[in-house]
Amino acid sequence: MENAEGFSKRIQMSTLNQRLRNGETILLDGAVGMELQQSGIPMDSEAWCAAAILSHPDVIRDIHAQYINLGVDVIITNTFSSARYALEAAKLGEETVKINTKAVELAQQARDANSTGKPVFIAGSISTFRLVGDGFTKIPISEAAAFAHFSEQAKVLAEAGVDLIVLEMMMDTTFAPRCVEAAIATGLPIWIGFSTAVDADGTTIKLRAGKEASSFREDLTAFTSLNCDVATIMHTTPDITDRSLPILKKHWQGPFGAYPHATDNFTINDRDFENILQPDQVTNLAARWISEGAQIIGTCCG
């Protein structure tokens, strides 16, 4: 039997879904990892921002609170790099459940302390961090093992109380579909974020770590049967987002949006703050994308 909390969460998600059906714009938050870096928090060389959940929880909670006070509808947990395989590389594997659970608690605490009556939803983040070409050394792992780690993380996030799952930087057709399958098993709404790039030919838009000579339109077929609720172009530069959104709009059935980053020149130690987008630039981009049908708008690094 569904408890009162579960019933309330289902009603709230129904409200969010109705807003999407009504064509309203939903605001996602911005970067958490880069905000931690800008605050001077050291990033772990293996698990990037995940270790900060244990070392600097107050800073993470404050970042969430700032986004809530700016009026966002959805905040994303600091679990982008918190799957077991990444934490094991950082010698934090035994803390996997604790880290993911704590990340959700920090988001919940920020929401509870800064509630103004407007519903704020918590999205649990899962990614294929370090499994594909994402700027970090790849961790060798089988699809089966990756699926097991994705499934564990998704289950922990769901049990901790997230309202939905957001899949960040889905940029290949090997590990990303396994990530989607693991998330769908929770029964929660799934918002998928595709990261795209220009192929070597200089003209074709493709998934950032997609197969050579593939195209984004072709790559999307690997996901169309997986029944995600929302799709975005995520962790992609604005110029490539501009070129990717029309493809997504044409070939994706359902709400779509954008969650761009400012530059690809970003590593764990070198923060490319010179190329940070200014508020008026982001405003202009968002206004254009909304006019083209995008309903979900957020920003990431920079």
PAFI-365524 format. One record per residue (C-alpha): residue in three letters; x, y, z. Coordinates in pm, 1 decimal, decimal comma. Each point is the difference from the previous one (the first is absolute). Example, Ala and Ser with C-alpha at 12.3 -4.5 7.8 and 13.67 -1.06 7.14 Angstrom:
BEGIN
> type / xx / yy / zz
> ALA / 1230,0 / -450,0 / 780,0
> SER / 137,0 / 344,0 / -66,0
//
This chain:
BEGIN
> type / xx / yy / zz
> MET / 0,0 / 0,0 / 0,0
> GLU / 128,9 / 344,4 / -92,0
> ASN / 82,6 / 217,4 / 301,4
> ALA / -98,0 / 364,9 / 39,0
> GLU / 342,5 / 125,7 / -102,5
> GLY / -4,2 / -209,3 / -316,4
> PHE / -349,2 / 123,0 / -85,7
> SER / 104,1 / 362,8 / 55,0
> LYS / 310,2 / -40,9 / -219,2
> ARG / -210,5 / -158,3 / -274,2
> ILE / -244,7 / 292,2 / 11,0
> GLN / 288,4 / 249,6 / -19,8
> MET / 155,8 / -177,0 / -297,2
> SER / -341,6 / -2,0 / -162,9
> THR / -0,5 / 377,6 / 39,6
> LEU / 343,0 / 26,6 / -164,0
> ASN / -109,7 / -226,8 / -284,2
> GLN / -312,8 / 209,1 / -49,2
> ARG / 212,0 / 314,1 / -23,4
> LEU / 199,2 / -166,9 / -276,3
> ARG / -317,8 / -103,4 / -178,1
> ASN / -119,0 / 360,2 / 26,2
> GLY / 312,8 / 113,3 / -182,3
> GLU / 147,5 / 181,4 / 300,4
> THR / 373,5 / 55,9 / 48,1
> ILE / 170,4 / -197,4 / 276,7
> LEU / 321,2 / 141,3 / 146,3
> LEU / 280,7 / -236,7 / 92,7
> ASP / 285,3 / 112,7 / 221,4
> GLY / 359,5 / 68,4 / -104,8
> ALA / 337,0 / -159,6 / 66,2
> VAL / 83,4 / -142,1 / 341,0
> GLY / 347,0 / -143,1 / -61,6
> MET / 135,9 / 317,7 / -154,2
> GLU / -157,9 / 209,1 / 276,3
> LEU / 186,7 / -217,8 / 248,8
> GLN / 322,6 / 69,2 / -187,5
> GLN / -68,7 / 372,2 / -4,5
> SER / -47,3 / -21,8 / 376,8
> GLY / 350,1 / -144,0 / 27,2
> ILE / -109,9 / -355,6 / 79,0
> PRO / 263,0 / -246,3 / -126,2
> MET / -126,9 / -249,8 / -255,9
> ASP / 90,5 / -367,2 / 29,7
> SER / 223,7 / -115,8 / -284,0
> GLU / -207,4 / -317,6 / -43,3
> ALA / -355,2 / 89,6 / 102,5
> TRP / 2,8 / 376,4 / -65,4
> CYS / -275,0 / 166,1 / 208,5
> ALA / -130,7 / -315,4 / 171,6
> ALA / 243,3 / 10,7 / 292,2
> ALA / -126,2 / 346,9 / 98,1
> ILE / -324,9 / -158,7 / 116,4
> LEU / 191,8 / -131,4 / 300,9
> SER / 259,4 / 276,0 / 38,1
> HIS / -208,4 / 314,7 / -67,4
> PRO / -371,4 / -79,6 / 38,1
> ASP / -89,2 / 350,9 / 118,6
> VAL / 138,2 / 153,9 / -319,6
> ILE / -202,8 / -238,9 / -215,2
> ARG / -314,2 / 72,2 / 200,2
> ASP / 58,4 / 372,9 / -42,7
> ILE / 44,4 / -35,5 / -377,8
> HIS / -334,0 / -180,5 / -21,5
> ALA / -159,8 / 269,7 / 217,4
> GLN / 130,0 / 278,2 / -223,2
> TYR / -158,7 / -159,4 / -305,3
> ILE / -328,0 / -50,0 / 183,7
> ASN / -2,9 / 364,6 / 107,5
> LEU / 57,3 / 100,6 / -362,0
> GLY / -326,8 / -171,1 / -89,2
> VAL / 93,1 / -328,4 / -167,5
> ASP / -252,7 / -280,4 / -21,8
> VAL / 245,6 / -292,0 / 12,5
> ILE / 330,1 / -42,8 / 184,1
> ILE / 240,4 / -281,4 / -88,6
> THR / 183,8 / -202,4 / 263,4
> ASN / 378,9 / 7,6 / 10,0
> THR / 23,1 / -363,8 / -111,9
> PHE / 123,8 / 45,5 / -356,2
> SER / 320,3 / -189,5 / 83,3
> SER / -125,6 / -216,4 / 287,3
> ALA / -50,2 / -341,6 / -159,2
> ARG / 191,1 / -274,9 / 180,1
> TYR / 260,0 / -49,9 / -275,4
> ALA / 107,6 / 366,3 / 22,8
> LEU / -0,1 / 0,4 / 378,4
> GLU / 203,7 / -320,6 / 7,6
> ALA / 264,5 / 173,5 / -210,6
> ALA / 7,5 / 271,5 / 267,3
> LYS / 18,8 / -266,2 / 274,0
> LEU / -350,4 / 96,5 / 111,5
> GLY / -183,0 / -306,5 / -126,0
> GLU / -115,1 / -101,6 / 348,1
> GLU / -163,8 / 341,6 / 32,9
> THR / -213,5 / -33,5 / -314,9
> VAL / -335,6 / -32,5 / 173,8
> LYS / 88,2 / 263,8 / 259,3
> ILE / 120,7 / 252,5 / -257,6
> ASN / -304,2 / -34,9 / -227,0
> THR / -242,8 / 4,3 / 292,1
> LYS / 170,4 / 302,5 / 154,7
> ALA / -13,5 / 187,3 / -329,5
> VAL / -377,7 / -39,9 / -10,9
> GLU / -31,0 / 104,4 / 364,4
> LEU / 195,0 / 319,9 / -68,5
> ALA / -233,5 / 88,4 / -286,8
> GLN / -303,3 / -76,9 / 216,0
> GLN / 133,0 / 212,5 / 285,9
> ALA / 59,9 / 291,2 / -236,1
> ARG / -353,3 / -34,7 / -136,4
> ASP / -160,2 / -27,5 / 343,2
> ALA / 187,8 / 300,1 / 136,7
> ASN / -70,4 / 222,5 / -299,2
> SER / -353,0 / -94,2 / -94,2
> THR / -223,1 / 290,1 / -99,0
> GLY / -304,1 / -208,0 / -83,6
> LYS / 113,3 / -63,9 / -355,3
> PRO / 70,3 / -370,3 / -67,9
> VAL / 368,1 / -73,9 / -54,3
> PHE / 85,2 / -343,3 / -135,8
> ILE / 316,0 / -197,2 / 67,4
> ALA / 159,8 / -185,1 / -289,3
> GLY / 247,4 / -275,3 / 78,3
> SER / 296,1 / 21,7 / -239,0
> ILE / 158,0 / -304,5 / -163,4
> SER / 258,5 / 14,1 / -277,1
> THR / 240,8 / -212,7 / -199,0
> PHE / 283,3 / 202,0 / 154,6
> ARG / 340,4 / -148,8 / -90,6
> LEU / -142,7 / -279,2 / -212,2
> VAL / 20,2 / 190,0 / -329,0
> GLY / 199,8 / 291,4 / -139,6
> ASP / -92,4 / 268,2 / 251,3
> GLY / 338,7 / 158,9 / 72,2
> PHE / 99,8 / -243,6 / 276,4
> THR / 195,6 / -325,0 / -14,2
> LYS / -238,9 / -279,5 / -96,1
> ILE / -74,5 / -271,7 / 253,1
> PRO / 0,5 / -342,0 / -170,0
> ILE / -326,9 / -169,0 / 86,0
> SER / -242,4 / -235,6 / -173,7
> GLU / -353,9 / 96,9 / -96,5
> ALA / -133,2 / -250,0 / 253,7
> ALA / 208,4 / 144,8 / 282,3
> ALA / -92,9 / 354,3 / -98,8
> PHE / -367,8 / -93,8 / 0,0
> ALA / 35,0 / -144,6 / 349,9
> HIS / 160,4 / 321,7 / 124,6
> PHE / -260,4 / 219,1 / -170,9
> SER / -275,9 / -216,3 / 148,4
> GLU / 144,5 / 28,5 / 349,2
> GLN / 28,0 / 377,5 / -23,9
> ALA / -348,2 / 40,1 / -145,3
> LYS / -150,4 / -213,6 / 276,1
> VAL / 181,3 / 193,4 / 273,9
> LEU / -109,7 / 335,2 / -143,5
> ALA / -359,1 / -119,6 / -31,2
> GLU / -7,3 / -136,9 / 354,1
> ALA / 151,7 / 324,1 / 130,9
> GLY / -299,2 / 186,3 / -143,2
> VAL / 84,5 / 170,1 / -328,9
> ASP / -299,1 / 102,2 / -210,1
> LEU / 152,2 / -91,4 / -334,6
> ILE / 324,9 / -122,2 / -153,7
> VAL / 205,0 / 218,6 / -233,8
> LEU / 253,6 / -179,3 / -217,3
> GLU / 287,7 / 237,8 / -67,7
> MET / 237,6 / -8,1 / -295,7
> MET / -146,8 / -294,7 / -185,2
> MET / 240,9 / 2,0 / -291,8
> ASP / 42,0 / -353,5 / -129,9
> THR / -216,7 / -292,1 / -107,3
> THR / 173,8 / -266,1 / 209,8
> PHE / -8,6 / 106,6 / 365,1
> ALA / -266,0 / 271,9 / -19,0
> PRO / -287,7 / -236,4 / -88,2
> ARG / 101,0 / -221,6 / 294,9
> CYS / -14,2 / 307,9 / 219,7
> VAL / -349,7 / 75,7 / -126,0
> GLU / -118,6 / -356,9 / 59,2
> ALA / 128,7 / 6,4 / 357,6
> ALA / -173,6 / 330,3 / 71,3
> ILE / -331,1 / -108,0 / -153,4
> ALA / -11,3 / -298,0 / 237,4
> THR / -58,8 / 242,9 / 289,1
> GLY / -339,7 / 96,4 / -141,3
> LEU / 88,8 / 368,7 / 33,5
> PRO / -26,1 / 254,7 / -283,8
> ILE / 318,8 / 3,3 / -207,5
> TRP / 145,8 / 314,9 / -157,5
> ILE / 286,4 / -78,8 / -237,0
> GLY / 272,0 / 246,8 / -94,5
> PHE / 186,2 / -62,2 / -325,9
> SER / 348,2 / 147,4 / -51,3
> THR / 74,2 / 73,2 / -363,4
> ALA / 289,5 / 117,3 / -214,1
> VAL / 100,0 / 52,0 / -361,5
> ASP / 141,6 / -304,9 / -178,3
> ALA / 341,5 / 5,5 / -165,2
> ASP / -165,2 / 109,2 / -324,6
> GLY / -79,3 / 333,4 / 164,0
> THR / -367,1 / -8,5 / -93,4
> THR / -170,8 / -303,6 / 154,7
> ILE / -141,9 / 24,3 / 352,7
> LYS / 53,5 / -321,1 / 197,1
> LEU / 10,4 / -122,5 / 355,5
> ARG / 323,4 / 123,8 / 153,7
> ALA / 141,8 / -352,4 / 34,2
> GLY / -211,1 / -155,0 / -272,0
> LYS / 127,2 / -243,1 / -257,6
> GLU / 200,4 / 140,9 / -287,5
> ALA / -215,5 / 108,8 / -293,3
> SER / -316,4 / -19,6 / 208,1
> SER / -240,2 / 291,7 / 32,8
> PHE / -206,8 / 126,8 / 291,1
> ARG / -318,9 / -89,3 / -185,5
> GLU / 122,9 / -357,7 / -44,0
> ASP / 129,9 / -18,3 / 357,1
> LEU / -341,2 / 98,1 / 135,3
> THR / -145,7 / -326,0 / -128,9
> ALA / 189,5 / -183,0 / 274,8
> PHE / -212,3 / 183,0 / 256,1
> THR / -343,7 / 39,4 / -157,8
> SER / -130,8 / -329,6 / 139,8
> LEU / 118,2 / 76,9 / 355,0
> ASN / -286,7 / 234,8 / 84,0
> CYS / 173,4 / 293,9 / 166,4
> ASP / -235,8 / 281,1 / 97,0
> VAL / 207,8 / 303,4 / -99,4
> ALA / 311,3 / 52,0 / -212,6
> THR / 250,0 / 284,7 / 6,3
> ILE / 321,0 / 99,7 / -170,8
> MET / 224,1 / 6,1 / 304,5
> HIS / 366,6 / 75,7 / 71,2
> THR / 40,6 / 131,1 / -354,8
> THR / 126,8 / 339,1 / -117,4
> PRO / -264,7 / 253,9 / -104,0
> ASP / 95,9 / -7,5 / -368,1
> ILE / -31,9 / -377,9 / -19,3
> THR / -317,2 / 15,0 / 210,4
> ASP / -140,5 / 235,7 / -264,7
> ARG / 64,0 / -262,6 / -265,3
> SER / -112,9 / -296,0 / 209,8
> LEU / -335,1 / 124,3 / 127,1
> PRO / -174,1 / -3,3 / -342,0
> ILE / 104,7 / -363,5 / -45,1
> LEU / -126,4 / -89,1 / 345,8
> LYS / -324,0 / 186,9 / -60,5
> LYS / -61,0 / -183,3 / -326,1
> HIS / 82,4 / -350,8 / 117,3
> TRP / -98,5 / 0,2 / 368,7
> GLN / -357,9 / -53,3 / 109,2
> GLY / -56,4 / 206,1 / 312,9
> PRO / 126,1 / 310,2 / 182,9
> PHE / 357,8 / 108,0 / -65,5
> GLY / 240,4 / 265,3 / 114,8
> ALA / 357,8 / 119,3 / 48,1
> TYR / 257,5 / -6,8 / 281,1
> PRO / 317,9 / 130,7 / -168,3
> HIS / 348,6 / 58,2 / 131,3
> ALA / 209,3 / 295,9 / -105,0
> THR / 306,2 / -173,5 / -137,8
> ASP / 156,4 / -339,8 / -57,9
> ASN / 333,7 / 133,8 / 133,3
> PHE / -62,8 / -127,2 / 349,4
> THR / 200,7 / -252,3 / 200,2
> ILE / 8,4 / -114,4 / 358,1
> ASN / 278,6 / 245,2 / 88,5
> ASP / -28,7 / 276,6 / -259,4
> ARG / -311,7 / 209,9 / 30,6
> ASP / -56,9 / 194,1 / -320,6
> PHE / -159,9 / 301,5 / 165,9
> GLU / 96,4 / 231,5 / -285,2
> ASN / -270,5 / -150,7 / -219,4
> ILE / -282,5 / 16,7 / 251,6
> LEU / -325,8 / 116,1 / -156,0
> GLN / -144,0 / 322,1 / 132,6
> PRO / -362,3 / 21,9 / 123,4
> ASP / -119,2 / 198,4 / -301,5
> GLN / 149,7 / -259,5 / -233,8
> VAL / -176,2 / -281,7 / 182,4
> THR / -324,9 / 198,2 / -2,0
> ASN / 17,4 / 48,0 / -375,1
> LEU / 79,5 / -365,9 / -62,5
> ALA / -280,7 / -117,2 / 225,6
> ALA / -251,8 / 234,8 / -159,0
> ARG / 85,6 / -125,4 / -348,2
> TRP / -12,3 / -366,3 / 98,6
> ILE / -334,3 / 48,7 / 175,6
> SER / -136,7 / 172,1 / -309,7
> GLU / 103,0 / -311,4 / -194,1
> GLY / -194,0 / -228,1 / 232,6
> ALA / 243,6 / -85,0 / 280,6
> GLN / -179,2 / -34,8 / 333,5
> ILE / 283,8 / -97,1 / 232,9
> ILE / 279,1 / 252,8 / 49,8
> GLY / 306,0 / -17,4 / 224,7
> THR / 374,1 / 58,9 / -17,7
> CYS / 312,4 / -193,6 / 90,6
> CYS / 373,6 / 71,0 / 25,6
> GLY / 69,6 / 366,9 / -67,3
//
